[in-house]
Amino acid sequence: MLIYMKHVLIYVQQFKTAFVKREIEKANIKCQTCVEKAKLDMVTLKQRDEDLDVVFKHIYEDMVAEQLSPKRFDKLSTQYAEEQWASPTKAGL
């Protein structure tokens, strides 16, 4: 193990510029991957938020048409509202 560490240290000393450049490239790729995933997550969350708005509208219409009891409407609307307000998109993230 110690010999391996010495070889790594010698490599870093001899090829410092190349080593630093390679490490920066790796970090940039990792960062870019994280950003792309975050963007995809935001699209998914926004779509879910829009879907919940549609679902809420439908359950309201069902309650008005007496296809859904007021008690059931209250329960469902509370659940959907809690999910929406817990979403990072509502928190401005």
Beta strands, then each sheet from edge to edge (+ up, - down):
end
